Amino acid sequence: MNEALTVEGLKVYYRTEKGTVRAVDDVSFSLARGESLAVVGESGSGKSTLGLTLIRALPANASIVSGRVYINGEEILSLSLSDFRRRYSWRVISMVFQGAMNSLNPVLKVGDQIAEPLIYNGGASRGEAQRRAMDMIELVGLPREFYYRYPHELSGGMRQRIVIAMSLVMNPRILILDEPTSALDVTIQAQIINLVKDLIEKLSLSVMFITHDLALASDIADRIMVMYGGQIVELGSAERVLGEAPKHPYTEKLLASIPRLRGETIPEFIPGRPPDLASPPPGCRFHPRCPYVFDKCRSEEPPLFKVGEGHVARCWLHGE
């Protein structure tokens, strides 16, 4: 079996004052060993909730309504939280959260924060943990002496490298990155992306890269998964989704919004706004913003249609 991670029919809802928010609504996909999968979509499409579900770190007002998640063939949602943390959390699957500064304790040296899980969860001695933490700091492209620095002494790019080192210190095989470059300038973004690509190759990682930036996704991903309104609307290889004509109108609009270095094409904006997931529109959730909408789109929710080899799209344009 080549799948490191398999998700089947996952539904995750939030309880709010407005009602039930369907943040992730019937999502199914797999992640192969050594593969990088980019999860793309606007804010509110369910990307981060999906990542938090996979590491069992959902907030108190969220509940997993249905679905299964398998890691290396074992279903993990049925495990108790203590069992999951003991056997899987950071050892097999880990996550780099959005906003590096929020992941770091401002009054502790960054090296001690990297070493901490090795001591308390891995049973390592303080000296062993310190050496391992320094190795990880060096692995992400920083001098070993940075072990003794505090978060406020580091730039945004350096802090992001430290957070990546924290996520990898216990040798997980699956890494989830949630908008790891969102607060960085373009030059530092490129450095972090190159670092992630090097780590994927060196450590044979399976990576789920959450982003709203298709340009970044195209640089790192083997496959692209486009989410909208809590659902997958298109999933396929990067070459098919980005290199050929996209098969869902939302993907088409996302691509049209990217500025081009060459040519005279003016970037387009996507009209309207994302759906309210406490009261999603009937039928296709993209239909209020879709330029190709017809009657069936407004009344019936489309399934995922196969539109090519390993390529699916949730759009009635590919129906009978």
Phi, psi and omega in degrees: 000127185265351184280126172277329184216134177226130179241130183232118172055040186283129174233124179231120183242149175253141172268120181227173177295333179279347183125199182275123179261120182273078188293317175233122191231093176066063181256130178224132176192174176224158178232119183280161178295130180078007182264150172246125182242121177268130176253114192242145175164167178292167173301138180089007181272354177104006185296307183293322177299321177300314179297317180295326178295319184294333178255012176058049182233033181289149175292170188295333183272008179257147177219143176273108185285317179198170177115167179227147175230125180247132171242120183052037176088352180257133180285125189257341182288337179277349178287149172294156182299322180294320177295317180299314181296323181289322187261330190239319189299120180070341175276321182245320180227135179218171187218139170262113186279158179291132180085089186298322184296328180287343180269353184247139176281120187293344185254006178244145175297143186296327179296320178296326179289327176290320185284337188307310181295333177294325182283312189272333180248333184261353178072018180279153173287164182297321179294316178298316181295322179294317179296318179295319179297320178295322176299318181292321177299319178292322180299324181270013170091022178240156177294149181300332182294345179294348176309324189267006181270159177259156183307323184290347179274357185250152173284172180300317179294321178295318179297321179295323177295321178296318180295322176296319177299319178300319184289338185255358190295335180257020174059050176290157178261341180240128181235127176254126178245117182258103179047057186291349182241013190294330184255017186247154177285171190298320181296315180290325175306313181298321179295318180293319179297318178296322176299314181298318179297320178296319181293322177302317182287315183293319188257000182054048183279149165262122190239133170249113188254107182269126183203161170256001187254106180294330180296317177294319181301320182294337184275341188238337195266143167279322177228154180242130174242114182264125180247144176211130177059035178082004183235157170282125178253341175202141181210125179184181179296154180301324180296319182284318184287321184256325185279325178259185179293127177297153186256000175235139181302328179293317176299319178302316180292321178299316179295323181290342181274354183275127175296143181253140178288327182239151180094170185252014181291127180271131179302143180253152173260158178269118183293159177077199181216161180301155184289153172282112186282356170280339177211071184294153180293152177292160179071216178291132184287345179266355190299328179295344183245001189272133179283347183251015188299140171223180193305317184298328180298328185279345187239333184236132179283126182283148171277180173277116178267140173285123183241006179171180180294114181067023186229124179230155178213141181263083183204135180292346176298339180257010176281191183294000000 
